[in-house]
Amino acid sequence: MISPKVITGHTGWTDDLDFVFAHKDKVCNSMKKQKPHDPNAPYDGYDEREDTEINARSVRLEKIEPVTDNIKSAYHASKDIYDDVLTQGNVLSKMYMSFFWQGTDDREVAQRILKYIPDDFRGQILDVPVGTAVFTEKKWRSLKNAAIMCLDYSDDMLEKAKARLGDCNHITFVQGDVGQLPLADNSCDIVLSMNGFHAFPDKNKAFRETFRVLKPGGQFIACFYIKGKNKRTDWLVHRILSKKGWFTPPFPTEDQLLKILDRLYLQTDYNADGSIAYFRCIKGE
Ligand SMILES: C[S@@+](CC[C@H](N)C(=O)[O-])C[C@H]1O[C@@H](n2cnc3c(N)ncnc32)[C@H](O)[C@@H]1O
């Protein structure tokens, strides 16, 4: 899949093509001072008072944090409300799910994909991203003969998962990046990725890595948001969730996702519930 990055001048770069072409119907007058896109931006691109020779020679530029750290701060901020929102634990989250997600129930989708894993399963499972383990706790606890690695980029989310499952000897917890999995090729029988791909910044790497670590015949089981199913959901994802760092564009449409899965995997059992795709794929021998 091609994933172009577009240089956007003062704002740096982006891979969100909807954002890049949002105003393609408007003409830009380069002779006039432009209205800043974000009036609350932390600097004024036209204020050059600090661009002095002495500053250039003596002041170090601030370290640029990797893009993925938006993710750490987003999940740090939401770690205590995450479970309630996803499990519709109060009236507000019920209303949120019904208005923005057409009532898709994450708990049901989670149950449907966990059913792909037999209750007496033995073998190596990778759960990436584990998040707080809100949907997987019961299943992972019961699979005593499996070796389960729970991986997440956010220490905060991983701490919550450890608080739930830290007493289980068959489960390990790893802070890491799905784009660089600390596992050998062909080492997992199952890779589970629940609600992860819409958060992962580099989806190509995530598809490649989850495929690489799977054994031939192994199963890739996942669910996540796909674009183009519902305008209200797409608006929410584009305008709110991506800006906050809980989601990271670009997002595949259903067609694009099916093409990726078809290219990588031998067999796919694919379904969608509203804007959430969920599926099980088998890696070829
Ligand atoms: C929406 S939560 C899903 C968590 C859990 N699977 C669930 O269904 O509740 C998304 C998770 O992806 C994690 N994440 C984002 N980017 C990641 C990356 N590059 N590698 C691993 N985890 C990542 C976040 O830290 C967050 O915990």
The ligand as a Tripos MOL2 file, in Angstrom:
@<TRIPOS>MOLECULE
LIG
   27    29     1     0     0
SMALL
NO_CHARGES

@<TRIPOS>ATOM
      1 C1         -8.0530    2.0120   21.5500 C.3       1 LIG1
      2 S1         -6.7610    1.2810   22.5220 S.3       1 LIG1
      3 C2         -7.1160   -0.4620   22.3380 C.3       1 LIG1
      4 C3         -6.6920   -1.2590   23.5360 C.3       1 LIG1
      5 C4         -7.3160   -2.6460   23.7120 C.3       1 LIG1
      6 N1         -6.8800   -3.5940   22.7160 N.3       1 LIG1
      7 C5         -8.8230   -2.5430   23.7200 C.2       1 LIG1
      8 O1         -9.4920   -3.0440   22.7870 O.co2     1 LIG1
      9 O2         -9.3730   -1.9760   24.6770 O.co2     1 LIG1
     10 C6         -5.3870    1.5600   21.4670 C.3       1 LIG1
     11 C7         -4.0620    1.1870   22.1190 C.3       1 LIG1
     12 O3         -3.0520    1.2010   21.0970 O.3       1 LIG1
     13 C8         -1.8270    1.5220   21.7260 C.3       1 LIG1
     14 N2         -0.8520    1.8950   20.6860 N.ar      1 LIG1
     15 C9         -0.8600    2.9790   19.8910 C.ar      1 LIG1
     16 N3          0.2080    2.9810   19.0640 N.ar      1 LIG1
     17 C10         0.8980    1.8460   19.3240 C.ar      1 LIG1
     18 C11         2.0820    1.2720   18.7930 C.ar      1 LIG1
     19 N4          2.7820    1.8670   17.8310 N.pl3     1 LIG1
     20 N5          2.4950    0.0780   19.2770 N.ar      1 LIG1
     21 C12         1.7960   -0.5410   20.2600 C.ar      1 LIG1
     22 N6          0.6760   -0.0320   20.8160 N.ar      1 LIG1
     23 C13         0.2260    1.1390   20.3560 C.ar      1 LIG1
     24 C14        -2.2320    2.6530   22.6660 C.3       1 LIG1
     25 O4         -1.2510    2.8550   23.6490 O.3       1 LIG1
     26 C15        -3.5630    2.1320   23.2170 C.3       1 LIG1
     27 O5         -3.3770    1.4240   24.4140 O.3       1 LIG1
@<TRIPOS>BOND
     1     1     2 1
     2     2     3 1
     3     2    10 1
     4     3     4 1
     5     4     5 1
     6     5     6 1
     7     5     7 1
     8     7     8 2
     9     7     9 1
    10    10    11 1
    11    11    12 1
    12    11    26 1
    13    12    13 1
    14    13    14 1
    15    13    24 1
    16    14    15 ar
    17    14    23 ar
    18    15    16 ar
    19    16    17 ar
    20    17    18 ar
    21    17    23 ar
    22    18    19 1
    23    18    20 ar
    24    20    21 ar
    25    21    22 ar
    26    22    23 ar
    27    24    25 1
    28    24    26 1
    29    26    27 1
@<TRIPOS>SUBSTRUCTURE
     1 LIG1         1 GROUP 0 **** ****
